[in-house]
Amino acid sequence: REALKIPLQTKVILSVGRLEKEKGFDRLLKAFADLKTLDAVLVILGDGSMRKELETLAMKLGISNKIYFMGNCSRDEIWNYYRDADLFMLLSYSEGLGLVFWEAMYMRVPVIGSPVGGIKETIGENGERGLFWDESYGIEDIAKKIKIVFDEGPGISEMKRRAHLYVSEKIKQRLSINDILK
């Protein structure tokens, strides 16, 4: 937050992943663009073949001033981004395990993901350890969910606790989450 000069009152939405089609960064940018009144920035960690295309899309959507494409970062650096995040979002079209969700949940960052594959397994029921969203739910739905998260609305504190506990149990036999992610 400090390095990017993001004001304290501005919320940080973090997304992490390869910038490839299946990760759904195009729909994340479109959803973010539809949330015009949101006092937030979107920080994207990762690189891939779609980076230039996504940067162009951000410009076309008029949100390039609210998006930070940070590229790849080290395993040590990534935790600084999670520490400053108010929300983690990844709207993948398909996902195996979704370890980035585990990282966010471990750091007690609320998560919103698409209801596919490993994301469904990680989040459980909607609201159990995170929230689901895809285009069929409508932009009003995601706006409502983001507001509840940002306001620490009903159930968010408990959801974050359950999410952290879930990941802690999954990695209980490990020395740290980094052992899984090597």
C-alpha positions in Angstrom: 0.0 0.0 0.0 2.7 2.4 1.0 5.0 1.6 -2.0 2.1 2.1 -4.4 0.9 5.2 -2.6 -2.5 3.9 -2.0 -4.4 6.0 0.5 -5.4 4.3 3.7 -9.2 4.8 3.1 -8.9 3.2 -0.4 -9.7 -0.5 -0.3 -7.3 -3.0 -1.9 -8.7 -5.9 -4.0 -5.9 -8.4 -4.7 -5.8 -11.0 -7.4 -3.0 -13.5 -8.0 -2.4 -15.9 -10.9 -1.1 -16.5 -14.3 -2.4 -14.0 -16.8 -3.9 -16.6 -19.0 -7.5 -17.0 -20.4 -8.7 -19.7 -17.9 -7.9 -17.4 -15.0 -10.7 -15.0 -15.9 -8.9 -11.8 -15.4 -10.9 -10.3 -18.3 -14.1 -10.8 -16.4 -12.5 -9.5 -13.2 -11.6 -6.3 -15.0 -15.1 -6.0 -16.5 -16.7 -6.5 -13.1 -14.4 -4.1 -11.4 -15.1 -1.5 -14.2 -18.9 -1.8 -13.5 -18.3 -0.9 -9.8 -17.7 2.8 -10.7 -18.4 4.2 -7.3 -16.2 1.8 -5.4 -13.3 3.5 -3.6 -10.9 0.7 -4.3 -7.9 -0.4 -6.4 -7.2 -3.7 -8.0 -3.7 -5.1 -7.6 -2.9 -8.0 -9.8 0.2 -10.2 -9.2 1.4 -12.5 -11.9 2.3 -12.5 -15.6 1.4 -14.3 -18.7 0.5 -14.2 -22.4 -2.5 -12.0 -21.8 -0.8 -9.2 -19.9 -0.7 -6.6 -22.8 -4.3 -7.5 -23.7 -5.5 -7.0 -20.1 -3.6 -3.7 -19.8 -5.3 -2.6 -23.1 -8.7 -3.8 -21.7 -8.2 -1.8 -18.5 -7.5 1.4 -20.6 -10.6 0.7 -22.8 -12.7 0.3 -19.7 -11.4 3.5 -18.2 -9.9 1.9 -15.1 -6.2 1.8 -15.8 -5.6 4.4 -13.1 -7.2 2.0 -10.5 -5.3 -1.2 -11.6 -1.8 -2.2 -10.7 -0.3 -5.0 -12.8 2.7 -5.9 -10.6 4.0 -8.9 -12.6 5.6 -11.8 -10.8 6.9 -11.5 -7.3 8.8 -13.7 -4.9 7.2 -16.0 -2.4 8.5 -13.7 0.3 7.1 -10.6 -1.2 3.6 -12.0 -1.9 2.8 -12.0 1.8 3.1 -8.2 1.9 0.4 -7.9 -0.7 -1.9 -10.2 1.3 -1.3 -8.2 4.4 -2.5 -5.0 2.7 -5.5 -6.6 0.9 -9.0 -6.0 2.0 -10.4 -8.6 -0.4 -9.0 -11.3 -2.6 -10.8 -12.0 -5.9 -10.2 -14.5 -8.7 -12.9 -15.3 -11.2 -11.4 -18.3 -13.0 -13.2 -20.1 -15.7 -11.7 -23.3 -14.4 -9.4 -24.1 -11.4 -7.7 -27.1 -10.1 -6.9 -26.5 -6.4 -6.6 -22.7 -6.2 -3.7 -22.4 -3.8 -3.9 -18.6 -4.0 -7.3 -18.9 -2.2 -5.6 -20.8 0.5 -2.9 -18.1 0.8 -5.5 -15.4 1.1 -7.6 -17.4 3.6 -4.6 -18.2 5.7 -3.9 -14.5 5.9 -7.6 -13.9 6.9 -8.3 -12.0 3.7 -11.9 -12.6 2.6 -12.3 -14.2 -0.8 -14.6 -14.0 -3.7 -14.3 -16.6 -6.4 -16.2 -18.2 -9.3 -18.1 -21.3 -8.4 -15.8 -23.8 -10.3 -13.6 -26.7 -9.5 -11.1 -26.3 -6.6 -12.5 -22.9 -5.8 -15.9 -24.5 -4.9 -14.2 -27.1 -2.8 -12.1 -24.5 -1.0 -14.9 -22.0 -0.3 -17.5 -24.7 0.5 -21.0 -23.3 0.6 -21.5 -19.6 -0.4 -20.6 -17.7 2.8 -19.0 -20.6 4.5 -15.3 -19.7 3.9 -15.8 -17.2 1.1 -18.2 -15.9 -1.5 -19.1 -16.9 -5.0 -19.7 -14.7 -8.0 -20.0 -15.1 -11.8 -21.7 -12.9 -14.4 -25.0 -14.7 -14.1 -25.4 -13.4 -10.6 -25.4 -9.8 -11.9 -23.2 -6.8 -11.0 -25.6 -5.8 -8.2 -24.8 -9.1 -6.4 -21.0 -8.5 -6.5 -21.4 -4.9 -5.4 -23.5 -6.1 -2.4 -20.9 -8.8 -1.5 -18.0 -6.4 -1.8 -19.8 -3.8 0.4 -20.5 -6.4 3.1 -16.8 -7.5 3.0 -15.5 -4.0 3.2 -17.9 -3.0 6.0 -17.1 -6.2 7.9 -20.8 -6.9 7.6 -22.8 -9.8 9.2 -20.9 -13.0 9.2 -17.7 -11.8 7.6 -15.6 -12.1 10.7 -16.8 -15.6 11.3 -16.3 -16.5 7.6 -12.7 -15.3 7.8 -12.2 -17.4 11.0 -13.6 -20.5 9.3 -11.5 -19.9 6.2 -8.3 -19.6 8.2 -9.1 -22.7 10.3 -9.8 -24.7 7.1 -6.4 -23.8 5.6 -4.6 -24.3 8.9 -6.1 -27.8 9.1 -5.1 -28.6 5.5 -1.4 -27.6 6.2 -1.3 -28.8 9.8 1.4 -31.4 8.9 3.6 -28.8 7.2 6.0 -26.3 8.8 4.5 -23.4 6.8 2.2 -22.8 3.9 5.3 -22.1 1.8 6.2 -25.9 2.1 3.1 -26.6 0.1 3.7 -23.9 -2.5 7.2 -24.8 -3.5 
